[in-house]
Amino acid sequence: MTAKEKIGVVGAGLMGREIALVFALAGHEVLLTDRSETALSEAMDRLRSILGKGIERGLFQPAQKDAALAQIATTADLQRFADRDYVTEAVFEQEQVKAEVYRQLDTICAAGCIFATNTSTIPISALASYVATARRPNCIGTHYFSPVSRIKLVEVIPGFDTAVDAMEEILVATVAGRGPAPAPAVEEDGAKSGSDAAPGMTTRAMRKTKALAASGAGFLWGGTSITKKLRQVVRYRLIQRGNAMGSDCSIGGRVLITFSG
């Protein structure tokens, strides 16, 4: 994923609007959608407030505010997602609501578009079942933690049919310092993290995970549920990409890899 990728975010609520923000801060062109212009207007007002307060606290540079907001366009028309390269769904946490979004996107977006969901409870493969079979390898879970603009951690969950290349693209995009730090997880009967705990992790362990990711302390690799091939391929490619990126890569720093089951 390059800084010129066209990103789409469906859902302008608490999570969706900040997911749009982190992509915009990374230089991506973002299109944010919701059911009404009122919801979108409120979302943009909230982002202005987040950036303003962040500047006061030293979290953002003043120049970042206008630059990031200029990268985000809004629309209530999902048809405008036809040119998106990568779409994150962050609508209400109910399968049928998300299913309808997936069905619509499947008829609108290009074949190579990656579909990511911010779900914390619904199996990735269940959501992927609502799109054409050929698109399912490009369906993946990217579970962010709130506040998204502050917590540099995103749990990356492949579905049963997710292609290694799609997994790698998401991981490399985040590892490259253009987004939150990735923590790959595994879909086992659809079980992954809830609001506080990742799969196979206690609430206490999840708190430690968040703290480590935020502090930049350590590169962890644990668990055994994921297939050995996927684990080895993703790890090898990340390390090789990291070597090529040098200081721009977060491997060994904030990146936390947890294969849990």
QUIUR-V368933 format. One record per residue. N is the residue number from 1. RES is the residue in one small letter. PHI is phi in degrees with one decimal (999 if undefined). PSI is psi in whole degrees, -180 to 180 (* if undefined). NEAR is the number of other ideal C-beta (glycine too) atoms within 12 Angstrom. Layout:
# QUIUR-V368933
n: (N & N)
res: (RES & RES)
phi: (PHI & PHI)
psi: (PSI & PSI)
near: (NEAR & NEAR)
This chain:
# QUIUR-V368933
n: (1 & 2 & 3 & 4 & 5 & 6 & 7 & 8 & 9 & 10 & 11 & 12 & 13 & 14 & 15 & 16 & 17 & 18 & 19 & 20 & 21 & 22 & 23 & 24 & 25 & 26 & 27 & 28 & 29 & 30 & 31 & 32 & 33 & 34 & 35 & 36 & 37 & 38 & 39 & 40 & 41 & 42 & 43 & 44 & 45 & 46 & 47 & 48 & 49 & 50 & 51 & 52 & 53 & 54 & 55 & 56 & 57 & 58 & 59 & 60 & 61 & 62 & 63 & 64 & 65 & 66 & 67 & 68 & 69 & 70 & 71 & 72 & 73 & 74 & 75 & 76 & 77 & 78 & 79 & 80 & 81 & 82 & 83 & 84 & 85 & 86 & 87 & 88 & 89 & 90 & 91 & 92 & 93 & 94 & 95 & 96 & 97 & 98 & 99 & 100 & 101 & 102 & 103 & 104 & 105 & 106 & 107 & 108 & 109 & 110 & 111 & 112 & 113 & 114 & 115 & 116 & 117 & 118 & 119 & 120 & 121 & 122 & 123 & 124 & 125 & 126 & 127 & 128 & 129 & 130 & 131 & 132 & 133 & 134 & 135 & 136 & 137 & 138 & 139 & 140 & 141 & 142 & 143 & 144 & 145 & 146 & 147 & 148 & 149 & 150 & 151 & 152 & 153 & 154 & 155 & 156 & 157 & 158 & 159 & 160 & 161 & 162 & 163 & 164 & 165 & 166 & 167 & 168 & 169 & 170 & 171 & 172 & 173 & 174 & 175 & 176 & 177 & 178 & 179 & 180 & 181 & 182 & 183 & 184 & 185 & 186 & 187 & 188 & 189 & 190 & 191 & 192 & 193 & 194 & 195 & 196 & 197 & 198 & 199 & 200 & 201 & 202 & 203 & 204 & 205 & 206 & 207 & 208 & 209 & 210 & 211 & 212 & 213 & 214 & 215 & 216 & 217 & 218 & 219 & 220 & 221 & 222 & 223 & 224 & 225 & 226 & 227 & 228 & 229 & 230 & 231 & 232 & 233 & 234 & 235 & 236 & 237 & 238 & 239 & 240 & 241 & 242 & 243 & 244 & 245 & 246 & 247 & 248 & 249 & 250 & 251 & 252 & 253 & 254 & 255 & 256 & 257 & 258 & 259 & 260 & 261)
res: (m & t & a & k & e & k & i & g & v & v & g & a & g & l & m & g & r & e & i & a & l & v & f & a & l & a & g & h & e & v & l & l & t & d & r & s & e & t & a & l & s & e & a & m & d & r & l & r & s & i & l & g & k & g & i & e & r & g & l & f & q & p & a & q & k & d & a & a & l & a & q & i & a & t & t & a & d & l & q & r & f & a & d & r & d & y & v & t & e & a & v & f & e & q & e & q & v & k & a & e & v & y & r & q & l & d & t & i & c & a & a & g & c & i & f & a & t & n & t & s & t & i & p & i & s & a & l & a & s & y & v & a & t & a & r & r & p & n & c & i & g & t & h & y & f & s & p & v & s & r & i & k & l & v & e & v & i & p & g & f & d & t & a & v & d & a & m & e & e & i & l & v & a & t & v & a & g & r & g & p & a & p & a & p & a & v & e & e & d & g & a & k & s & g & s & d & a & a & p & g & m & t & t & r & a & m & r & k & t & k & a & l & a & a & s & g & a & g & f & l & w & g & g & t & s & i & t & k & k & l & r & q & v & v & r & y & r & l & i & q & r & g & n & a & m & g & s & d & c & s & i & g & g & r & v & l & i & t & f & s & g)
phi: (999 & -97.8 & -69.3 & -104.6 & -63.3 & -94.9 & -104.6 & -121.7 & -128.0 & -102.1 & 111.2 & -108.9 & -82.5 & -50.1 & -84.5 & -58.0 & -64.5 & -77.8 & -63.5 & -59.4 & -63.9 & -66.1 & -68.5 & -65.9 & -62.2 & -84.2 & 95.7 & -81.3 & -85.7 & -117.1 & -118.6 & -107.1 & -128.9 & -154.3 & -74.2 & -142.1 & -66.0 & -62.8 & -63.1 & -69.9 & -63.3 & -64.8 & -63.7 & -66.9 & -61.7 & -64.8 & -65.9 & -61.3 & -67.0 & -60.5 & -66.9 & -61.6 & -68.2 & -64.3 & -65.3 & -61.2 & -92.9 & 80.3 & -82.6 & -131.0 & -85.0 & -51.9 & -67.4 & -70.1 & -62.1 & -64.9 & -63.7 & -68.4 & -62.5 & -68.2 & -84.1 & -107.0 & -108.4 & -122.5 & -159.9 & -99.4 & -106.2 & -64.6 & -61.4 & -71.3 & -82.0 & -60.1 & -102.8 & -76.3 & -91.6 & -150.5 & -125.2 & -107.7 & -97.5 & -140.1 & -93.1 & -52.1 & -77.8 & -144.8 & -56.8 & -67.7 & -66.2 & -68.2 & -59.6 & -64.7 & -63.8 & -61.4 & -61.4 & -67.2 & -61.5 & -61.8 & -88.6 & -103.4 & -79.7 & -65.9 & -59.5 & -87.3 & -66.8 & -88.0 & -104.1 & -118.9 & -120.4 & -93.0 & -57.7 & -114.8 & -134.4 & -94.5 & -57.3 & -60.8 & -67.0 & -66.2 & -68.6 & -64.2 & -67.9 & -90.3 & -116.9 & -60.4 & -53.8 & -65.6 & -89.2 & -59.4 & -61.3 & -99.3 & -103.5 & -152.8 & -103.5 & -130.5 & -93.5 & -91.3 & -118.7 & -90.9 & -79.7 & -57.4 & -73.3 & -109.4 & -91.5 & -86.5 & -146.8 & -139.5 & -84.5 & -103.9 & -121.6 & -78.2 & -84.0 & -64.5 & -104.4 & -62.5 & -75.6 & -57.6 & -62.3 & -67.2 & -61.4 & -62.8 & -61.2 & -66.3 & -65.2 & -64.1 & -62.0 & -80.2 & -64.0 & -71.0 & 83.5 & -106.9 & 177.1 & -63.4 & -73.9 & -85.5 & -130.4 & -59.4 & -129.1 & -125.7 & -87.1 & -128.8 & 57.9 & 78.7 & -81.8 & -149.7 & -71.5 & -98.4 & -67.8 & -125.2 & -129.6 & -80.2 & -59.3 & 76.5 & -117.5 & -74.8 & -58.5 & -62.1 & -66.6 & -68.1 & -60.7 & -65.2 & -59.4 & -62.3 & -65.3 & -64.1 & -63.2 & -71.0 & -86.1 & 82.8 & -102.9 & 106.7 & -121.9 & -105.0 & -142.2 & -142.8 & 80.5 & -138.1 & -71.4 & -69.6 & -61.8 & -60.4 & -63.1 & -63.2 & -61.6 & -66.8 & -64.8 & -63.3 & -63.5 & -61.0 & -67.4 & -64.6 & -65.1 & -63.7 & -64.8 & -63.3 & -62.4 & -71.9 & -82.8 & 63.5 & -70.2 & -80.0 & -98.4 & -92.8 & -58.5 & 86.6 & -115.1 & -78.8 & -68.8 & -123.0 & -107.3 & -130.1 & -91.8 & -112.3 & -154.0)
psi: (124 & 171 & -7 & 9 & 148 & 116 & 142 & 140 & 123 & 115 & 115 & 28 & -158 & -48 & -47 & -45 & -37 & -28 & -43 & -40 & -45 & -33 & -40 & -41 & -27 & 0 & 5 & 154 & 119 & 137 & 118 & 132 & 153 & -179 & -20 & 155 & -30 & -45 & -38 & -40 & -42 & -38 & -44 & -37 & -41 & -39 & -38 & -40 & -43 & -45 & -41 & -47 & -34 & -37 & -42 & -33 & 1 & 15 & -28 & 155 & 147 & -39 & -21 & -28 & -59 & -38 & -44 & -46 & -33 & -21 & -11 & 120 & 154 & 153 & 148 & 4 & 105 & -20 & -23 & -6 & 5 & -27 & 10 & 143 & -26 & 128 & 130 & 128 & 127 & 51 & -174 & 139 & 71 & 130 & -44 & -32 & -46 & -37 & -41 & -38 & -45 & -42 & -43 & -46 & -35 & -31 & -13 & -46 & 157 & 158 & -33 & 0 & 135 & 132 & 121 & 144 & 144 & 14 & 148 & -3 & -23 & 133 & 137 & -41 & -29 & -44 & -38 & -24 & -13 & 2 & 169 & 148 & -39 & -23 & -17 & -33 & -19 & 16 & 134 & 160 & 134 & 95 & 111 & 164 & 141 & 139 & 129 & -38 & -11 & -38 & 111 & 61 & 132 & 130 & 122 & 119 & 114 & 148 & 180 & -27 & 3 & 132 & 146 & -38 & -38 & -41 & -45 & -42 & -41 & -44 & -45 & -38 & -39 & -39 & -31 & 6 & 16 & 20 & -172 & 157 & 134 & 144 & 89 & 138 & 180 & 138 & 117 & 105 & 26 & 3 & 128 & -155 & 149 & -154 & -26 & -18 & 134 & 166 & 130 & 5 & 138 & 165 & -40 & -42 & -36 & -38 & -42 & -39 & -47 & -41 & -42 & -44 & -40 & -33 & -17 & 22 & 96 & 153 & 104 & 149 & 113 & 174 & 166 & 6 & -35 & 151 & 145 & -37 & -48 & -43 & -47 & -43 & -48 & -44 & -45 & -46 & -37 & -44 & -43 & -43 & -38 & -41 & -37 & -32 & -22 & -128 & -13 & -10 & 144 & 0 & 134 & -7 & -106 & -15 & 130 & 117 & 118 & 105 & 102 & 158 & *)
near: (29 & 17 & 21 & 16 & 30 & 29 & 42 & 45 & 50 & 47 & 35 & 41 & 29 & 27 & 37 & 45 & 44 & 40 & 46 & 47 & 45 & 46 & 45 & 39 & 38 & 32 & 26 & 35 & 26 & 44 & 38 & 46 & 40 & 31 & 23 & 15 & 17 & 14 & 25 & 30 & 18 & 21 & 36 & 30 & 18 & 28 & 42 & 22 & 20 & 33 & 34 & 20 & 18 & 25 & 19 & 14 & 13 & 10 & 20 & 27 & 16 & 15 & 13 & 26 & 26 & 19 & 19 & 34 & 29 & 19 & 32 & 39 & 27 & 33 & 25 & 22 & 21 & 30 & 17 & 21 & 34 & 22 & 20 & 35 & 32 & 42 & 48 & 52 & 52 & 40 & 36 & 25 & 24 & 14 & 25 & 16 & 24 & 37 & 24 & 22 & 39 & 37 & 23 & 26 & 41 & 31 & 20 & 27 & 34 & 21 & 20 & 21 & 35 & 41 & 47 & 51 & 53 & 44 & 43 & 32 & 25 & 35 & 30 & 46 & 30 & 28 & 42 & 42 & 24 & 31 & 36 & 21 & 14 & 15 & 32 & 28 & 28 & 37 & 46 & 47 & 47 & 51 & 43 & 46 & 37 & 26 & 25 & 33 & 34 & 23 & 31 & 35 & 42 & 47 & 46 & 50 & 49 & 45 & 38 & 26 & 27 & 40 & 25 & 28 & 21 & 36 & 43 & 32 & 36 & 43 & 46 & 34 & 40 & 39 & 42 & 32 & 29 & 33 & 44 & 43 & 45 & 44 & 46 & 49 & 46 & 40 & 39 & 24 & 15 & 27 & 26 & 44 & 38 & 22 & 19 & 19 & 27 & 43 & 35 & 23 & 30 & 16 & 15 & 13 & 24 & 32 & 19 & 24 & 39 & 35 & 20 & 27 & 35 & 22 & 17 & 19 & 18 & 24 & 26 & 28 & 23 & 27 & 25 & 15 & 25 & 34 & 22 & 14 & 12 & 30 & 30 & 16 & 22 & 37 & 29 & 19 & 24 & 37 & 24 & 17 & 27 & 26 & 16 & 16 & 22 & 13 & 13 & 16 & 27 & 33 & 36 & 23 & 24 & 33 & 41 & 45 & 40 & 41 & 36 & 34 & 23)
